[in-house]
Amino acid sequence: MKIAFLIADGMGDYEIDGIGGKTPLEYASTPNMDRLASLGKLGLCQTIPEKMEPGSDIANMALLGFDPEKYHTGRGPIEAAALKVKTFEDDIIFRMNLCSVTEFSKKGIMLDYSAGHISKELGLEIVLRLKRELEDNEWKVVPGFQYRHLLIRRHGLNTPLKNININPPHDILNKEIANDIEKYQGVRELYEFILRANKIIKDNFPHTKANCIWPWGQGKKLVLPDFYKTFGLRGGVISAVDLIKGLGYASNMEVIEVDGATGLLETNYKGKAEAAINFLEKNDFIFVHLEGPDECGHGGDIQGKIKSIERFDKYIVGPITAYLKEKKGVSLICCDHLTPISKRTHSKDPVPILLNNFKRPINSGIENFSEHTAKKSKLFFQKGDEIIRWILKEIKVTED
């Protein structure tokens, strides 16, 4: 049986007056998802556990079948797994953004979590400079992609660093950073490292939007069960973002690189679909992740979010589900969390899901896939990691 999980990061939203009181998913032209809704099962899933924050790392870990309350250690460790960084059991690993703030002080405001979506070339140049000037036996700087990088404190597990609770920068756009500055100041070695880094950026890169580093999402090394041994499926992941790749590497799945995959609105949609279909020819499970709707949600870009949803429907959902229909496979279409335009950050609301078993289609009588039609269904998953197990049971029933 061929199974595809098609995840449009942050696709869900709230009603928006500017588009007739509809959500972007309702407003967008999505003929493929609407047709599939008439042949499948709609419902809701609580991808974010009650006591955890609504992050993509937590939600996608759950959708891959791993309970984040058991396995999640932080955003940084997941991305370290993606970059194949060698870490020790007692290291503390931070995600480190290049950001734009009015000033790095208690008077400051977070202007941009991505330093204006800094280019990969400039982001790399800045972080390599920080690496040359600041790295020592305790601190390790790891270049990543664009604004997303890592900062590792060697043998830091038994220091106050493990307990510092810094806001993800995308959660505090246009808000004061005073609370986070106070927390940074409470861990002197980290605060002093940041100040030195910020001075290097200011002195050497004065014409960029990047003017500070923002370490957050720290934790110890990530360890996940083997995906194949857990579910009996030969699986792979396709994404532009390191957190999905990290989850794939950590669970011994195949991580498939697609040229031109950017994590933005303009990305290689067709390339992702082709790679997914090619992988399924010889394997069982593919997890395709699209970052565009989430980036547009953070940016408050209504039209961009609508476009990304329409392209997801046309270039990813269309061809992959056509292939699955031919192979009598199964698809799950959903988002990992909502990224409402009005909030410009993630929410903990249950996400709409659409399940199609092409071996046994049903006549649902539902005309479209949206947050509202999903809420009318009785199908509800209390935890994201329940979905894949439920699907495997459904497949067994179908085959029996």
TAFEN-V476963 format. One record per residue. N is the residue number from 0. RES is the residue in three letters. NEAR is the number of other ideal C-beta (glycine too) atoms within 10 Angstrom. Layout:
BEGIN
{{N/RES/NEAR} {N/RES/NEAR}}
END
This chain:
BEGIN
{{0/MET/19} {1/LYS/22} {2/ILE/23} {3/ALA/25} {4/PHE/23} {5/LEU/25} {6/ILE/28} {7/ALA/27} {8/ASP/27} {9/GLY/31} {10/MET/30} {11/GLY/26} {12/ASP/29} {13/TYR/14} {14/GLU/16} {15/ILE/19} {16/ASP/8} {17/GLY/10} {18/ILE/17} {19/GLY/9} {20/GLY/10} {21/LYS/18} {22/THR/24} {23/PRO/31} {24/LEU/27} {25/GLU/21} {26/TYR/22} {27/ALA/22} {28/SER/11} {29/THR/24} {30/PRO/13} {31/ASN/21} {32/MET/23} {33/ASP/17} {34/ARG/17} {35/LEU/26} {36/ALA/24} {37/SER/16} {38/LEU/18} {39/GLY/25} {40/LYS/17} {41/LEU/24} {42/GLY/22} {43/LEU/22} {44/CYS/26} {45/GLN/18} {46/THR/30} {47/ILE/25} {48/PRO/20} {49/GLU/8} {50/LYS/6} {51/MET/16} {52/GLU/16} {53/PRO/20} {54/GLY/23} {55/SER/26} {56/ASP/29} {57/ILE/25} {58/ALA/28} {59/ASN/28} {60/MET/30} {61/ALA/28} {62/LEU/25} {63/LEU/28} {64/GLY/25} {65/PHE/22} {66/ASP/14} {67/PRO/22} {68/GLU/15} {69/LYS/10} {70/TYR/18} {71/HIS/21} {72/THR/19} {73/GLY/22} {74/ARG/26} {75/GLY/32} {76/PRO/28} {77/ILE/30} {78/GLU/30} {79/ALA/28} {80/ALA/25} {81/ALA/24} {82/LEU/16} {83/LYS/10} {84/VAL/19} {85/LYS/9} {86/THR/20} {87/PHE/12} {88/GLU/9} {89/ASP/15} {90/ASP/22} {91/ILE/27} {92/ILE/30} {93/PHE/29} {94/ARG/28} {95/MET/28} {96/ASN/27} {97/LEU/31} {98/CYS/25} {99/SER/22} {100/VAL/21} {101/THR/13} {102/GLU/13} {103/PHE/23} {104/SER/10} {105/LYS/13} {106/LYS/12} {107/GLY/18} {108/ILE/15} {109/MET/22} {110/LEU/17} {111/ASP/23} {112/TYR/24} {113/SER/22} {114/ALA/28} {115/GLY/15} {116/HIS/17} {117/ILE/24} {118/SER/13} {119/LYS/15} {120/GLU/9} {121/LEU/19} {122/GLY/24} {123/LEU/16} {124/GLU/15} {125/ILE/24} {126/VAL/25} {127/LEU/12} {128/ARG/17} {129/LEU/24} {130/LYS/15} {131/ARG/10} {132/GLU/13} {133/LEU/16} {134/GLU/14} {135/ASP/8} {136/ASN/7} {137/GLU/13} {138/TRP/19} {139/LYS/19} {140/VAL/21} {141/VAL/20} {142/PRO/18} {143/GLY/23} {144/PHE/17} {145/GLN/21} {146/TYR/28} {147/ARG/24} {148/HIS/27} {149/LEU/27} {150/LEU/27} {151/ILE/25} {152/ARG/23} {153/ARG/15} {154/HIS/13} {155/GLY/22} {156/LEU/16} {157/ASN/9} {158/THR/16} {159/PRO/12} {160/LEU/16} {161/LYS/16} {162/ASN/10} {163/ILE/18} {164/ASN/10} {165/ILE/21} {166/ASN/18} {167/PRO/20} {168/PRO/27} {169/HIS/24} {170/ASP/18} {171/ILE/20} {172/LEU/17} {173/ASN/10} {174/LYS/14} {175/GLU/14} {176/ILE/27} {177/ALA/13} {178/ASN/14} {179/ASP/22} {180/ILE/20} {181/GLU/11} {182/LYS/17} {183/TYR/21} {184/GLN/13} {185/GLY/12} {186/VAL/18} {187/ARG/10} {188/GLU/14} {189/LEU/25} {190/TYR/16} {191/GLU/12} {192/PHE/22} {193/ILE/21} {194/LEU/14} {195/ARG/14} {196/ALA/25} {197/ASN/19} {198/LYS/12} {199/ILE/17} {200/ILE/20} {201/LYS/14} {202/ASP/9} {203/ASN/13} {204/PHE/18} {205/PRO/8} {206/HIS/5} {207/THR/19} {208/LYS/17} {209/ALA/23} {210/ASN/21} {211/CYS/22} {212/ILE/28} {213/TRP/28} {214/PRO/25} {215/TRP/22} {216/GLY/25} {217/GLN/28} {218/GLY/21} {219/LYS/19} {220/LYS/21} {221/LEU/25} {222/VAL/12} {223/LEU/23} {224/PRO/15} {225/ASP/11} {226/PHE/26} {227/TYR/16} {228/LYS/9} {229/THR/17} {230/PHE/20} {231/GLY/10} {232/LEU/19} {233/ARG/16} {234/GLY/24} {235/GLY/21} {236/VAL/27} {237/ILE/25} {238/SER/27} {239/ALA/22} {240/VAL/24} {241/ASP/23} {242/LEU/26} {243/ILE/29} {244/LYS/24} {245/GLY/29} {246/LEU/29} {247/GLY/25} {248/TYR/21} {249/ALA/24} {250/SER/25} {251/ASN/14} {252/MET/24} {253/GLU/15} {254/VAL/17} {255/ILE/20} {256/GLU/11} {257/VAL/20} {258/ASP/7} {259/GLY/12} {260/ALA/21} {261/THR/18} {262/GLY/21} {263/LEU/17} {264/LEU/19} {265/GLU/12} {266/THR/21} {267/ASN/16} {268/TYR/20} {269/LYS/15} {270/GLY/16} {271/LYS/27} {272/ALA/26} {273/GLU/15} {274/ALA/20} {275/ALA/24} {276/ILE/18} {277/ASN/12} {278/PHE/22} {279/LEU/21} {280/GLU/9} {281/LYS/7} {282/ASN/17} {283/ASP/17} {284/PHE/27} {285/ILE/27} {286/PHE/27} {287/VAL/27} {288/HIS/27} {289/LEU/31} {290/GLU/24} {291/GLY/26} {292/PRO/31} {293/ASP/27} {294/GLU/25} {295/CYS/25} {296/GLY/32} {297/HIS/23} {298/GLY/21} {299/GLY/15} {300/ASP/18} {301/ILE/17} {302/GLN/13} {303/GLY/20} {304/LYS/32} {305/ILE/23} {306/LYS/18} {307/SER/30} {308/ILE/28} {309/GLU/16} {310/ARG/21} {311/PHE/29} {312/ASP/23} {313/LYS/17} {314/TYR/20} {315/ILE/24} {316/VAL/28} {317/GLY/18} {318/PRO/18} {319/ILE/25} {320/THR/24} {321/ALA/14} {322/TYR/19} {323/LEU/24} {324/LYS/16} {325/GLU/10} {326/LYS/15} {327/LYS/13} {328/GLY/22} {329/VAL/24} {330/SER/24} {331/LEU/21} {332/ILE/30} {333/CYS/26} {334/CYS/29} {335/ASP/30} {336/HIS/28} {337/LEU/28} {338/THR/27} {339/PRO/22} {340/ILE/22} {341/SER/12} {342/LYS/16} {343/ARG/18} {344/THR/22} {345/HIS/26} {346/SER/19} {347/LYS/16} {348/ASP/18} {349/PRO/22} {350/VAL/27} {351/PRO/26} {352/ILE/25} {353/LEU/26} {354/LEU/19} {355/ASN/23} {356/ASN/22} {357/PHE/21} {358/LYS/16} {359/ARG/13} {360/PRO/13} {361/ILE/11} {362/ASN/7} {363/SER/16} {364/GLY/7} {365/ILE/20} {366/GLU/11} {367/ASN/16} {368/PHE/27} {369/SER/26} {370/GLU/23} {371/HIS/14} {372/THR/20} {373/ALA/24} {374/LYS/13} {375/LYS/11} {376/SER/16} {377/LYS/8} {378/LEU/13} {379/PHE/13} {380/PHE/19} {381/GLN/11} {382/LYS/16} {383/GLY/29} {384/ASP/21} {385/GLU/15} {386/ILE/22} {387/ILE/24} {388/ARG/14} {389/TRP/13} {390/ILE/21} {391/LEU/17} {392/LYS/10} {393/GLU/16} {394/ILE/17} {395/LYS/10} {396/VAL/10} {397/THR/13} {398/GLU/8} {399/ASP/5}}
END
